[in-house]
Amino acid sequence: METKEKPLTVTLCIDDQEVTVAKGQTILEAAQQAGISIPTLCHLKELSPDGSCRMCTVEVEGGRKGGLVTACTAHAQEQMVVHTQSEKVRRARRFILDLLLSNHKLDCFTCSANGDCRLQEYCIEYGLEATSFDGRRQLADQQDRSNHFFDYDPEKCIMCRRCARVCQMRQGRDVISTANRGFDTKMLPCGGEDWSESMCESCGNCVSVCPTGALSTKAHKTYRKWQTEKVLTTCPHCGTGCQFYFVVKDGKIVDVEPADGPANENLLCVKGKFASYKFVTAGDRLKTPLIKRNGQFEEASWEEALEVVADGFSRLKEQYGGDSLAGFSCSRSTNEDNYVFQKMVRTAFQTNNVDNCARVCHSASVHGLAMTLGSGAMTNPIADITEDVDVILLVGSNPTEAHPVIGARIRQAVQNGTKLIVVDPRKIDLARQATLHLQIKAGTNVAFANGLMHIIIKEGLADMDFIARRTEGFDELRQLVADYTPAKVAAICEIDEADLIEAARLYAKADKAPIIYCLGVTEHSSGTEGVMSMSNIAMLVGKLGRSGCGVNPLRGQNNVQGACDMGCSPFDFPGYQKVANPATIEKFSRAWQTRLNPAIGLTSTQVLPAASRGEIKGLYIFGEDPAVTDPDLSHVRHALNSLEFLVVQDLFMTETAKYADVVLPGISFAEKDGTFTNTERRIQRIRQAVAPVGQGREDFRVFCQVATKMGYPMTYEGPKEIMDEIAGVVPTFAGVTYDRLEDIQGLQWPCRSLTDPGTAIMHVGEFSRGKGLFKALAYKPAKELPDKEYPYLMSTGRMLYQYNTGAMTKRTEGINELAGSSYIELNQEDAEKMGIIDGSRVRVSSRRGAIETRAIVGEKVLPGASFMTFHFEDGNVNELTNAVFDDIAIIPEYKVCAVAIEPLS
């Protein structure tokens, strides 16, 4: 007997328009699909319907209770007839607005939210000028202005609960809740205290969803909506790639609003929302070229400065050869700028000594994943690894501070039932929500991974079919990890043996379980081995090439991925085409119509020591600040002083720029067009919102002018033409065009043709290298461990409020008030032994230097361990860090060094 399949769609009539939608969709979703507007005040498309405001009331013919239903909660039914503007509906909505106004600000139509308030707009639309109700109402003058970035006025609140819902269900913080009863009911931070005293982290997402201006940015008071225009762009901070709109008034950026991008879906963090534009117009922006004469910088014209730059590099090239020169490119600038920069170095300088800051953070990912899988990039999209997964294995990553929107999405996943395994030497924020926290000793990632694999193999949890079909090298791996028993690994990592076993079982048995890692895996002398170990784990259980799985490095800066893609590497031309391959040299020699140097270049971490030895004579640094960010800063300063000629192109007079012979003003992401590539390989547009300050020029044009003056003619009309050239020489970008990038979704490479939609999940069916390669890797201790003279293990990382050197964030006043100085985290037990109390000053020293900072005493780090960030000029931890390197990726060991700590009186 045949059974009829149940229909997957329903067809209904809305305002005399026939609409067909997927079964299970609401009337509101059906109307939106048909372009029919229904008013809402409480609805958030990312969350389940709330139905509390009732403004989306519609009339359904033949329905119960007069046919009035809320469109956000009522499901579309076959042959349903809906009216969204009948007289009955309009009367109901007017009554709802009347009730809302009865407890709302008396002078509603002249308040400071005027022009950006849905309540006002709906009242005007429905002809309501004032409430018809008299009596008690919300008291005036209750504003809370204590937050550094936004204000709260309960008199404007309509209790839609959007703020509480986005805080709890999307940000995962649950700071805001309904307090009191009756006319005293308010939305307040937990406990009813001021915003500044609450656990609010100032992400601003509550402000972004407030429909009435009850929550409003302090900047919002300077403009009305109709005075502004919006420009869609991409956040310049971490590698998440959040989309947002600049709000521009009279040629100046006045605010930021989140956009519905694929990575952030209308969420932002405190840096994206509040610290993405103040630096653009900061008073200390470089506005004109500077030439150092007699030890002092003097302003110069562009023509004079470019002549000095071209003559300086040309002289050194002629005297010592092209390999006496080098260039460091900018992982915060665009793909187009980076492409032209490395092209300038390779053609005009005639050397492959070009690198970017991925060298000191994620070059281990590029090398490690390329060796084992064939492609050194994140395998799965952000949404795919933070939604509808069973287990997340989070190793050496603190996303709630370093990648806050991804961190919020992981919190959401845990709220929805995902089990979280945190592997980190610190009790990071997410450890509190984790099913397991393995607080391993810093530098023992490879031992941990081998122990995990030992258990998986021993308990028969390996995917032997996947291993047989899609991998090679398994026998060597099995032989090696046989020695890494739980007892041995627990002793090395200083963790509980039972926790290691439970972690292995949780991860291996889960259907969907991504590995997410960050700098806690890469920034070690065994960083590349750590990355390959993550790949080994995933291959062992067949969790690659499918949804909700994969190996996923979170890239640190906004365009670290893009700078690597564009060939800012001594080993790789654009698209990871190898310098060591003669066919690559021939290909780019033809494309660029010049003879290219076939010798592999030096990394940034090799260039500076070579400068100290007198082997590198000239260096062009674009948007990087190694005098602050590199390890063992005393040696960095010596290297910069040893150069014969140094050019720095940047937004500000950085510590590195002070050593330069010529300083050229760069322009910010808000002043140019181009693209960034985020951590999930997604290429996204940035768009010029304001004119460059001073005499600023597009960075790629400066590189073209230098190259041309050095004898290699190079010019482009604009970034679009550069991307067209990239598509012509990089097969994985062949389908990328600016026209296609107008879609807010962007494109994920590989994108090999104009009809290719891009690649969301890598290695489906086959790995990029053919078969996945297991690498049998023995654990090697860190190069420097504590001893009697330096008894504490130091690790480094990021914090929520500042970003890298602070060049952008420190020019936002509220950020500095929240986090304005350096600190060291100590364990309570160690602090008591040394007589150190929370907040006191301490001296921290290593074999390379000493600094003074403030102690934060608690339980985040284990006894014998300590932690510092690298954001602050006072107490820069990189005075202490160890400049030993990974043998493969040449990446510094930021995460482990030995220090001594003593209290200061």
Sequence and secondary structure as in RCSB ss.txt:
>XXXX:A:sequence
METKEKPLTVTLCIDDQEVTVAKGQTILEAAQQAGISIPTLCHLKELSPDGSCRMCTVEVEGGRKGGLVTACTAH
AQEQMVVHTQSEKVRRARRFILDLLLSNHKLDCFTCSANGDCRLQEYCIEYGLEATSFDGRRQLADQQDRSNHFF
DYDPEKCIMCRRCARVCQMRQGRDVISTANRGFDTKMLPCGGEDWSESMCESCGNCVSVCPTGALSTKAHKTYRK
WQTEKVLTTCPHCGTGCQFYFVVKDGKIVDVEPADGPANENLLCVKGKFASYKFVTAGDRLKTPLIKRNGQFEEA
SWEEALEVVADGFSRLKEQYGGDSLAGFSCSRSTNEDNYVFQKMVRTAFQTNNVDNCARVCHSASVHGLAMTLGS
GAMTNPIADITEDVDVILLVGSNPTEAHPVIGARIRQAVQNGTKLIVVDPRKIDLARQATLHLQIKAGTNVAFAN
GLMHIIIKEGLADMDFIARRTEGFDELRQLVADYTPAKVAAICEIDEADLIEAARLYAKADKAPIIYCLGVTEHS
SGTEGVMSMSNIAMLVGKLGRSGCGVNPLRGQNNVQGACDMGCSPFDFPGYQKVANPATIEKFSRAWQTRLNPAI
GLTSTQVLPAASRGEIKGLYIFGEDPAVTDPDLSHVRHALNSLEFLVVQDLFMTETAKYADVVLPGISFAEKDGT
FTNTERRIQRIRQAVAPVGQGREDFRVFCQVATKMGYPMTYEGPKEIMDEIAGVVPTFAGVTYDRLEDIQGLQWP
CRSLTDPGTAIMHVGEFSRGKGLFKALAYKPAKELPDKEYPYLMSTGRMLYQYNTGAMTKRTEGINELAGSSYIE
LNQEDAEKMGIIDGSRVRVSSRRGAIETRAIVGEKVLPGASFMTFHFEDGNVNELTNAVFDDIAIIPEYKVCAVA
IEPLS
>XXXX:A:secstr
       SEEEEEETTEEEEEETT BHHHHHHHTT     SS  TTS     S TTEEEETT SGGGEEETTTSB
  TT EEESS HHHHHHHHHHHHHHHHTS TTGGGSTTTTS HHHHHHHHTT  S S  S    S   B  SSSE
EE GGG     HHHHIIIIISS   EEEESSGGG EEEEGGG  GGGSS     HHHHH SSSSEEEGGGGG  G
GG EEEEEE SSBTT  EEEEEEETTEEEEEEE   TTTTT   HHHHHSSSGGGG TT   S EEEETTEEEE 
 HHHHHHHHHHHHHHHHHHH GGGEEEE  TTS HHHHHHHHHHIIIII    EE GGGGTTHHHHHHHHHHTS 
 S  S HHHHHSS SEEEEES  HHHHSHHHHHHHHHHHHTT EEEEE SB  GGGGG SEEE   TT HHHHHH
HHHHHHHHTT S HHHHHHHEE HHHHHHHHTT  HHHHHHHHTS HHHHHHHHHHHHH SS  EEE HHHHSST
THHHHHHHHHHHHHHTT SSSTT SEEE  SBTTHHHHHHTT SSSEETTTEETT HHHHHHHHHHHTS    S 
   HHHHHHHHHTTS  EEEEES  HHHHSSSHHHHHHHHHH SEEEEEESS  TTGGG SEEEE   GGGS EE
EE TTSEEEEE   S  STT   HHHHHHHHHHHTT     SSHHHHHHHHHHH GGGTT  TTGGGSTT EES 
  STT    SSSSSSSBTTBSEE         S    SSS EEEEEE  SS  TT TTGGGSHHHHHHS S EEE
EEHHHHHHHT  TT EEEEEETTEEEEEEEEEESSB TTEEEEES  STT GGGTSEEEE TTT  EETT EEEE
EEE  
